[in-house]
Amino acid sequence: MHLRRPTPVFRTVLFAAAWLTAAPPALAQDAPPVPAVTAAFDQAAAGAEVIVIVPQLSELGEKSAAFAEQTQLDTAALAGVFSNPLNPVAGPGGMQATPLDFANGLDAFKRKMGWLEGVDDDGSGILVLYGVADYFRAVAGGAGGQAPRPTAVLLVPTTDYPAFVTQLGGDPQADATAIDFNTPDGRKESGFAKSLNGYAALSEKLETLQNYQPANQAKALTDAMSPLLKTYLNTGQSLVYIDVAALAESLNLVLDDKEKQARAFAPAMLEAAGPALELYFDQLRSVINGTDRALLSLDFNDAGLGLTASLQAKAGSDLADYLKPADADAPANSGRLLAALPDQPYLYASSVDPRGIAVDRIIEQIEAALGPADADAAGASLLLRDALLRTKNTRGLASAFYRPDPRTMLAGGITSVLTLYDVEDPDAFVAQHRAAIEKLAQTKFTLPAAQQGQPDTVVSFNTQYIENALNIEGTGIHQFQVNTVLPPEALQQFGPLAMVMGNAGSGGYLAVKDGKVLVTNVVDAQLITQSLRAIDQNTGIGAAGPLAELRSAAFPVEPSMELYISLGNIIDSTGFFLPFLLPGLEPVNVPADLPPLALGGVSDEQSIALRIFLPHPLVEFASNLNQQLAPAIQQRQRQRGNRAPRTF
């Protein structure tokens, strides 16, 4: 295993998990579900494992059409959001999504489906799936494309059932009638329909419709939901409710199969990666076994498109234990740490604030997976334990990867990362950080030989730590340096890659200000100076302006974890490479005010939610960029296809 130098990556990942346990936020609303959602849940059959609800067809049609217009997307832009309602599993690949297109509004969708008569545009569309667990069991057993498809019933709201079913070739007088219907991908299928409580119930099998009975379970389902799930239940224009508890056994069988595949894929790596692999699958099982229900929601608002996945924990499960705040009076607020990062162009900026909880619960599980501490431990295990030790005293973490200068990138300086730690004892944290760097000098990693018959490569490190190397505005700045040492045969083997692996060395600054520890991965006095001023004046990247405005629009609930990815700055930093890769490509023009992609995480005492938000201008830019790149990529592919085979 190879580590270039101790980085904040591990702690970022750990705290991104730790927001699961953050103190409960002030929810935007804790109200009963909207009547349309309640009525839709009542129509689902008992034992349904998945229920898809469009609370109001016309609202989704109008908002998706407006979104398509604002972002200049064509009619295929929302492909993949919905599944083929009567054939949710198709083809040898198993579960596949067949797109339904709402981008041109509900009328365009109805024309495509052949639903020209009798549809209640203001009603709720409902898709009910059961037999999903049986499908997963069959897949885990190796059935592949032969796995039995889940049973699907689609409920279409109608104002005139006879007119609706007649246009599909059915008999409106029959209790259940054979019909022909269009699929969203243009195929013709056969099925059956019957009238049910103001809906046209459609299914592939006659027996399914004859036995279908609404369970009137809306009150039981919604009463059992946490306030956080209800928030996204109320705000979505399209919802997917999943009974995870009913699927847990079958999902574990699939997970067991995936773990076997992972262990068979790279057995030579298991000696080093075995504990991490075991921890990974154990945590996935904890999530599956600890989750009662899940909700996926899609919503359009004035600023963009939001996608939210939320899980509700089972009482008494490990996941529920993660969600118990140690201090309910300390609500999380990740934005406070973003305000302390220098306001400069960034590729990404992230912040995690798990206040009010004990991260020790997660750390204990990781330490248990590592096994008993060994006095002779070395390499990755030793560094991981050191990182865990420092993490126990960290109350929050923010990090920014700033946009590098293209000229610096050509010289090999491709990173400029600043990480801010909010800690209980800054002096102890600094001492632990210094000890970890110095410990690298006694640490070695063994890389397996690239080819049979060659010796393994032993990687070691030279380190240096200079206390108070600088003094900036009264603050002492420590400096550190880490050089990776590769043996001569590895230098020859890796060639220029040896520079990327760290043979040229890397270093940075470390400083303490107002109880916060700043760490850079570059020796940049200007960056550390701006960092100190941002903390002192609270004028950082998230204090005000575009990022603060986007944060407000993107997250209905105050997040305890957030991440912003700037596609515009990524293009600005790497765009000069594109003409080399795609000759003839015109320069990419990035709008100066292009907002980033936003991701956020939040929790209450019962549930967690992860949200992705796509602002309108970002979607429009990505669509235009795709159109600009597509011809050059196609030309490049044609040139490669016409190229004569290489001879030796």
N, C-alpha and C positions, 0 to 999 in steps of 0.2 A: 504493500500500500504506500502511496506517496502523498505527503502533505507538504505544500510549499512553505507554509508558515502558519502559526496560530491565527485563525480568522474568527470573525463574529458569526460565521455562517451557522455553526451548530447552535449557538444561542438564539439566533434568529428563528431557526426551525423549531427549537424547543418552545420559545415564547409564542410562536404562531400556533402551536398546539395548546399552550397554556391559556390563551384567551378563552378557551372553552370554560375555564373556571373563573372567569372574571366576575367581579361583583355585578349584580343585576343593574342594567341601565334603566333610565326613565323611558318607558316605552311610549311610542307615538300614540298608541291607542290600545285599550284593553276592553273592547266592545264586543258584543255578540256578532257572529258572522252575518253578513248581509243576507236578506231574505232569499235572494236567488241562489246563493250557495247552500243555504239550509234546505231549500226545496230540492235542489239537485242531489244532495246527500240522501234525502229520503227516498229517491227513486233507485238507489243502488241496491243490489241484491245482497243478502247475508252471505258472508264468506268472500266477498269481493276483496282481492288483495291490492288492486290498483283501481283508482277512480280518477278519471280525467274530466275536469269541468271547465267549460267556458261560460262564466256566469251570464253574460249577455252577448249573443252573437253580433248584434249590430255595433256594440261598443268596441269589441275587438276588431271588427272590420273597419270602423272609422279610425280608430287609433293606429292600427297597423298601416292603413292607407296614408294617414298623415305622416307617419314615421317614414314611409317609403318616399313620400314627396319631399320631406325636409332633408332627407339624406341623399336624394337623387338615385335611389336604388331601383333596379328593374324588378320585374315580377318574380324573379327567382331568389330575391335577396333573403327572404325569410324561409327558404327551403330547409327542411330538416327540423323545424320547430315542433311540428306535429307528426303523428304517425298515421299510416293508413288505418282507418278505424275498424275495418272488418278483416284485416289481414295483418295483425301486429307482428307476426313472425313470418318471414318469407325467405326462401333461398337457403343455400347450404351454410351461410354464415350465421344462421340463427336469428336473434332479435335484430331487426333492421328498421330504421325509420324511413318511411316513404313520405316525401314532403307534401303538405297541403299549403297552398299559396293564398295568404290573406293580403299580400302586398298591394293589390289593387282593390281591396275592399271586399265586403261580403258578397256583393252581386257577382263579381268575377268568380269567386269561389263557387257560388251556387250554379253558375252556368257551366263550370267545369265538371261539377258533380251531376249535372242534369236535374237539379232541384229547382225548377222554375216555378212550381206551383205549390201552395199550401204551407210554406215554411213560416214559422213565427220568428221574425227577425229579432224581436225583443226577448225571446226565450233563451233558455240555457241549453247548450249542447253538452251531452254527457256520454262518456265512454267508460264502460265497466268491464274489467278484466278479472277472471278468476282461473285457477289452474296454472298460475304462474310458478308456484312452488314445484308443481309436478314437472314443469318444463325445465327448471334449473336442476332438479334431481336427475332428469334424463341426460342433460348436457354434461353434468358431473360424471355420469356413468358411461360417457363416451358415445352417446347417441348422435351427437353432432346435428346435421341437418335433418335427421330422422326424428328428432325430439318432438313430442306432441305439442302442437301450438296451444297457447292459452285460449280459453273460451272468451269471446268478445261479444258484447252487446252495445250497439250504438243507439242512443236515444236522441232523436231529432225533434225539436219542438215544432208543433204544427198548429196552424189555424184552420186547416181543412185537410184532414187525414185522407178522405177519399180522393181528392185531387192529387195529393202528394203521392199516394201509392199507385194511382192509375198511370201517372207519367212514367213510372218505373215498370209498367207492364203487369201490375198486380191487380187482384180482385178486391175492391174495397168492401165487399159484402162478406168475405171469408174471415173466419176468426184469425187465421194466419195464412198468408199468401206468398207464393213464389214471386220473386222480383229479379230484375236485372239492373245492375247499378254500375256506374263508372267509378274507377279508382282514381286517385289524384295523379297517378303517373300515366293515365290514359288507357288503362286496360278495362276490359269488360269482365264482370264477375256475376255469379248467380248467388242468390241468398233468399232470405225470407223476411217478411215484415208483419207486424200486427199493431193495432192501436192500443195504447197503454197510457192512461192518465194524462191525455193531452200531448202525448209523444207518439211518434212512429218509432217502434222498437225494431231494429234491424240486426240480423245475425246470419252467419253462414249456415247454421243448422236449424232445422225446424224444431227438433227436440229441445234445443236451448231456449227458444222463445216460448214453447208450450210450458216449460217448467219455470220460467223466469217470474219472480215475485219481488216487488220492491219491499225493502225491510223497514222503512220508516225509522232509520237509525240516526238521523241528523242530530237530534238532541244528545244522544249518548256519545256520538263521535266528537261533537264540538265542545260539549261540557268537559270532556277529558283533555282538550287541547290546552297547551300553555298560552299565556298572553303573547309570547313572541310568535308562535305559530299563527295565532289569530290575527296578528298584525299583518302578516303577509297573505293570509287567507282573504283578508278584506281589501288589500290593495292590488291584487293580481287580476289581470284580464284573462289569464289562462292558468289553471291549477292542476297539479298532479298529486293526489294523495296516495301514500303507499303504506300498507300495513306491514311494517318491517318485522314485527314480532311473528306474524304468520309465515314470513319468508325466511326467518333466521336459520332454521335447520337446513334448508336447501341451499342457502347462500354459503353456509359453512362448508357444505360438500364441494361447492364450486371453488371455494378458497383453498380447501385441502388439495384439490387437484392442481390449482395454480402454484401452490407451494412445492408440490412434487416436481412440477415442471421447472421451477426456479432452481431447485437444488440439483436437478439433473443437467441444467444448462451449463453450469460452470462449477463442477465439483472441486476443481483445483483452487477456487477462490474461497471455498467454504471455511477453510482453516482460519482465514483472517476475517471473512465477512459473515461467518455463521451466526454469531451472537446478534449482529445487526439485522440479519435476515429473519432470525427467530423473533426478535423484538418487533419488527415490522408486521409480520403476520399475526403475532399475538395482539398487537394494538388494533389491527383490523378486526380481529375476532371480538375484541372488547367493544368496538363500535357496533358491530352487527348484533351481538348478544345483548348489548346494553341499550339498544334503540327500540322504542315502542312503536313510533310512527315517524313518517317523514313527509315533508311537503316541498314540492318544487313549484315555483311561481314565476310567471312572466308578467312584467308590467311596463306600460309606456307612460312616461310623464313628459312635461314640457321640455325637459332637458335631454332626454334620451331613453334608452331601453335598459331595464333592469332584469336580471336573472338571479333568483334566490333559492338556495337549498337549505332547508332547516330540518333538524332532527330533534325529537323529544325523547328523553331518557326514560328507561324503566326505573321505577323506585327500587333502591337497594343495589343497583348495578354499579360496576366500576365507573361507567360514564356518569351516572348520577352523583357519585362521590366527587368526581372532578368539578361538578357544577355547584358544589356547596361553598359559598364564599366564607372566608374567615372573618370578613368585616363587611357587613351589608351596608354600612354607612360610608364606605369608600368607593363610590362609583368610578368605573374605569373611564378614562378619557385619553385616548391615544393621540388626539390632536395637540395636547399640551407639549408633547415631545417633538412633534414636527415643527412647532414654533421655535424650537431651539436649534434647528439645522440651518446653516447659511442658505440664503435665498439666491441660488445660482442654478443655471440650466442643469437638469439631471436626467439620467436615463431611467432610474427608478428611485423612489423615496418610500420608505416604509416605517411603521411605528407599531409597537405592541405595548399595551399597558395592562398587565394582569393584577392591578392593585386589588386588595381586599381578599386575596386568595393565598393558599400555600402551594407554591410551585413544587414543594418538596414531595407531594404525592406522585407527580409525574417522574421526578428525579429518582425516587425510590424504585419505581418499576424499571427504569433504565439501568440503575445500579444492580438490581436483582438479575436482570438479563445478562449483565456483564459477568456475574458470578462474584465469588469472594475476592477481595482485594489481594493482590499478590505483591510481596515486597520486591520481587524481581520483574514486575510487569514493565514492559517497554513498548515503544511504538505507539500504534493507534490507541490501544487500551489505556495507556498512561495519559496521553493527551486528552482523551475523552473524559477520564476521571477528573483531570484538572479543570476542564471546561465545566463539568457538573458542579464542582466546588465553587467556582466563581458565580455560576448561575443562581445558586441558592440565595445569594445576597443582592440579587438584581431585581429592582422593582419595575423596571421598564427598559425598553430598548428602541432606539430609532436609528435608521441608517439611510444614507443617500449615496448612490453611485453617480457622481457628477459627470457631465458630458466632457470627454477628453478632447483636447486639441488634435485635429487630424495630423498635424505635423509631429506631435508627440507620439501618436499612434505608430507612425512610420518608423520611429526610433525605438519602438518596443514598449513605450509607456501607455498601456491600454486601459489602466484602471486608475481611478481616483475616488476612493471610498472613505467616507467619514462615518464612524459609528459612535453614538452617544449612549452611555449607560447611566441610568438613574439608580443609584446604589445606596444601601444603608450605611456602609462604611467605605468611603472612597479610598482611604489609605490602605485598608486591607485588600481591596480589589486591585489596586495598583501593585501591591506587593505580590499578590497571586499571579497577576499578569506577567510581572517581571520574572518570577520563578519559572513560569511555564516557558517563556522564551529562552531562558538560560538552560532549562532542562532539555531543550532541543539539542543542545551541543552533545548530550550524552545519549541521544535517541537515534536509532537506526531502523530503516525499513528495508525489507528484502523484496525486490520485484522478481517474479518468476521469469526465467529465461524466455526471450522472444522466440527462439528456435531451439529445437532439440539438439543437445550436445553442447550448447553454450552455457557458461556459468550464470548463476543468478546475479542480479545487479543489487549491490548494497548501497543504499542512499543514506548519507549522513548530513550533518548541518554544522556550520560555523555561525555563531551568534555574537552579538555585541549589544550592550545596554549602557547608555550614557545618561546618568541622572542629571537633571537641570542643565541640559546641553544649551538651552536658550532661556531667556527671560523676556516674556512679551507682556507688556502692560502690567507688570507686577506678578505675573503667573509663571512659575517654573515649568519648563517644557522638557520632558524626557524624550530621548531618541533611542530607537532600537534598529538593529539590522540583522537580517537572516539571509545566509547564503546556503543554497543547496550544493552539496558536494557529490558529484558523480565520478565514478572511476573512469580512467582513460578509455577503456573499451566501450563504456556506455556513451561517452562523449562522441566517439566515432559512430556508434550505432544510431544514436538519436539525432546527430547532426544539429541543424538549426533548432530542432525541437528542444534541445538541451537548454537553450535560452528561455523558452517558454516555461520549462519546468523549474526555472528559478536559478540556474547556474550563474546568471548575472547578478543575483541577489535582489533583495527587496527590503524595504524598511519603512519607518514612519515615525510619527510623533504621538506622545501620550501626555495628556494634561488633565488637571482637576479644576473645576469651576462650579461653585455653588452646589456642591454635593453631587455633581455629575462628572463622569469620566469621559473624556474625548479620546478617540483612537483613530489615527489615519493610517492608511496603507502606503502613503507617499510622504517623502520628505519635502513638504511644501509649507513654508512659513506663512504664506499668504492665506492658505486654507485654514490653518489652525488659528490664525489671528481672527479671521472672520467668524470662526466657530465660537471663539470666546466672546466676541461682541454680540453674536446672535443670542447666546445664553443671557448675557448681561442686559440686553435691551429688548428681548422677546420679539425680535423682528425677523424670525426665520421663515423658512419656506412655507410653513403652514399657518402663519400668524394671520394673514389677510390676503386679499387679492384672489386670483383665479382658482388657486387650489382650495382655499377656504370656501369659495362659492360653489365649486364642484362638490366638495365634501357635503355641504348642506343639501344640495340637490340629489346626490347619489344615495344617501343613507337616511331612510325614514327613522331609524333608530340610531342613537349615538354609538359609534363603533368602538370596540376596545382593541381592534387590530385593523390596520388599513395599509394598503399598498397602491401606489400610483406608478404606472408605466408610461413613459412618454415616447410614443412612436415617432413623433416629430423630431425629438432630439436624437433618437437612435438613427433615424435616416440622415439627419444632419451630420452625425459623427461617422457614419459608415458609407454614406451615399457616394463618396468619391471612388469607392471600390467598384461600384456597379458598372461603369463603362468598361472596366477591364473584364468583368464577368459577362456582360451583355453589350458587345460592341454596337454602336449606333443608337444606344438609349439616350433620349433627351434628359437633361438634368431634371431632377425631381424638386419641385417647388413646394416647400413646407410652409403653411400659414404660420405667421408669427404667434398667433394666439390659439394654436391647436391644443385642445385640452387632452389630458392623458386618459388612459384606461384606469378605472378605479375598482379596487377590490376591498371588501371590508368584512370583518367578522364581529359577531356580537353574541352575547349569551344572557339568559336569565337563569334562575335557579333550577329550571327544568329542561332547558333546551338550548341549542346553539343554532346559529344561522351564518352562512357564508354567502356573500352577495357580490355579483359582478355587474358593473354599470358601464354602458357604452354611450358616451355623449353623442349627440347628433353630428357635430362637426367631425368627430373622429371617424364615425362610420362612413360619412361622405368622403373623407380623405382616403380611407382604406379602400373604398370602392373605386375611386378615381385612380389610385396607385395601382390597383390590380389591373385596371384597364390599360394603364400606361405600360406596365411590365409585360402583360400577356403577349403582345406581338413579338417583343424582343426575345422572350423565353421560347416561343414557338419557333422563331428563326434559328435560335441557338440549337434547339432540338433537331431541326431539319438539317443543319450543318453537320451535326454529329452523326446523324443517320446516313449522310452521303459520304462521310469520311472513309477513306480506304482503310482496311484492317492494318494494324501496325505489324511490321515484320521485324524479326530479330536475327 
